[in-house]
C-alpha cells in the first residue's frame, strides 16, 4: 500500500540529503519517480543539499496542482511510482491534501521533507497539514547543534547579525550564506539563519551575540 510519509527536522539536519538518497534508493530498484521542491537555496527547479549534491526538480508554485500533474502524466503514458517533495513546509494546505489524494486514489508513494516551524516558532501551514494527514512521520536522527552544544530545536533568523522574530515568513537564506529580503525603505538587510536550542532562542542569544558578550570588557571596580 502506498503511504504519505513526512520527514522533518531543523535546518541543517540533512533533510534534502535524505530526499536525494531516498530518490537514489528507489531509482536503483527501477522505480520511476518525480522530484519537487520550492524556494531552494540553489535556485528555481533545483533540489540541493549542504553537502554539495544537487538534482533537477519541478518547481512548486503556489498554484501548482499535484493531483492534476500526476493524473495528466499517467494519462499520457508516464509511469510514476513515487514523489519526492522537498521544502514541503512551503506547500499550501490544499497541495498537501492533493498529495494525500495521490496516495489514496492512485497508489503513488509520497515522501515529503520539511521543517516544522518558522523563525517565529509557528508551524508552517504545509507542515501542519502533513502532521495531520501523514501515514507516518519521522523526526530525523541527525541532530543539528546549537552553538552551546545542546540539540538545536529552533530555527532563528538574523538580519544584519541580530535575531528577529517578525517579518516575512519566506525569505530564502541558509545557515551559512545570506539572503536579501526586499524592502521599500532603506538598504536591504543581510539575512541568515541559525539553529538554536529553545533556551537560547527564547533569549535571542545567537553565536555572534554570545561571542560579543564574552569578549565585552568587564566594568572597572570603583574605589
N, C-alpha and C positions, 0 to 999 in steps of 0.2 A: 504494500500500500504506500502511495506517495505521502510525503509529510511536508509540512511547513516548519522549518527549523530556524531559530533565531540565535545567533552567536553574538554575545555582547561583552564589552569591557571598556575601560577608559581609553583615551587616546594613548598611543604608544604601547598598546598591549598585543599587537600582532594580528588585528582583525583582517586587514587587507592581505597580509601574507597568508593567513589561513584560507581566505577566499580563493587566492591563486592556487594554493596547494589542493584545495577541495576540487577545483576545476581540473587540475592535472590528474588527480586520482581517478576521477570519473571518466575523463577522456581516455586515460590509459586502459580502461575497461571497455572501450569502444562505445561509450555513451555519448550522445550528442547534446550539447548544452548551449546556453546563451549567457553572456556576462553583461550585467547592467551596473551603472554607477551614476553618481551625480555629484557635482561640486568637488571633484577630486583635486588634490593639491597639485597634480601634474597637468591639469587642464581638462578640457572637454573630451568626452568619449575615451577616457583612459582610466584603467584601474592600476594604481601604483601602490607599492609598499615602501616603507622606510629602509628596507634592505636593498633597494635599487631595482626591484623586479617590477615590470610593467606588462600590461596586456591590453589590447584593444577592447573596447567595451561600447555598449549602446548607452548614450546619454539619456537619463530620465528627466524630462522636463515636467513642469507642473501639470500639464495636460496629457501626459503620456498615459496610455491605457494598456496595461499588461494583458488583460483578457483579450482585447481585440487583436493585439500583436500576436499572441500565441495562436489564437483561432485562425487568423489570417495566414500565418506561416504554415500551420498544419493543413489548411485547406488547399494551399498551393504546393503540397507535397513535401514540405520540410519535415524533418524528424527532430523533435525536441523531447529529451528525457528529463532535463533539469534546468533550473535557472539559478545563476549566481547573482545575488543582489547586494552590492556593496553600498556603503553610506546610506543604509536604509532608514536611518533616523530622519533623513531629509525627505522621505517619501510622504505623500499625503495619506490620510486615513483611508480615503477611497482607493488609493493604489494598493495599500496593504489588503484591503478587502478583495481587490481583484486577484492578488496573489493567492489568497485563500481559496478563491473560486477556481483558479487554475489547478490547484492541488486536488480539490474535491471533485471537480467535474471532468478534468482532463487527465488526472493521474500523472501529473508532472511534479517532480520534487522541486521544492524551493528552499534554497539556503540563503538566508538573509544575514547580513553583518552590519552592526552599527553600535554607536554609543547610546546609553540610556538617557542621560541628562545633559543639558546645555551648561554654559558657564554660569548661569544663574541658579543651577541645581534643579531646574524644572525639567520634567520629562518632555522629550521631543514627541510631537503627535504621532509620527510614524513608529517610533519605538514603543510608545504606549499601546498603540493598536496591535503591534506584534506581540507584546506581552499578553494581551487579551486573547489573541487568536492562535498563537503558535502551538503546534503539537508538542514541540519540545523547545526548551530554552536552555542555552549553555552559557555559563559565565566563564570567560577564558581564564585558563590557569597560569598564563604568562603574566606575572604581576608587574605592572608599572610601579615605579617607586617615587615617592615624594623626595624632595631634597634632603629631608631629615632621615631618610632610610626606611620609614614606615610605608606600608602599602598605600599607593595612591588610589583614591576613590572618587575624586572630583576633578573636573576639567576647568581650569582657570583661564580667563582671557586677560591679557595685558595690553595696554595702549601706552606707547612711549615709556614702557617699563613699569607702569603702575597697574595693579589689578583693578578690573572694572566688573561691575555686576549689573550694568544697564547697557542697552544698545541693541542693534540689530542681531537677531538670533543667528543668521547665516552670514558669516564673514570668513572667507577661506583663508586659512593660515596653517601653521604647523607648530610642533613643539620645538622645532629648530629654526625655521625660517619665519619671515614676517610677511603679513599680507597688508593690504591697504584698503580700508573702508572708504567709500566715497562720502564726501560731506560738503555742503554748500558754503560753510563758513570756515575760514582759516585753512592752514595746510593740513593734509590728511595725516592721521596718526599712524604710527607703525604698530601693527597688530601682531601679537604672537600668542601662543598657547603654552600652558604648563600644567602638568598633572600634580595634584597636591593631596595630602591626607585631609580628612574632614577638619581636623583641628586647625591646620594652617590655612585651609580655605576659609573657615569662619573668621580667622584673624586677618585674612588678606595678606598673609606673610609668604611672599614668593621667595625663591632662592636669592634673587638680586637684592631684595629688601632685607632679608636675613643677613646677607653678607655686609650690607651697608651698616646695619645696626651693630654688627660685631666689630666693624672697623671704626665706628664712631669713637672719638676721644672721650675718656671719662672726665666728668667735671672736676675741676681743681678743688681740693679741700680748702675750707676757709679757716682762718686763724693761723 
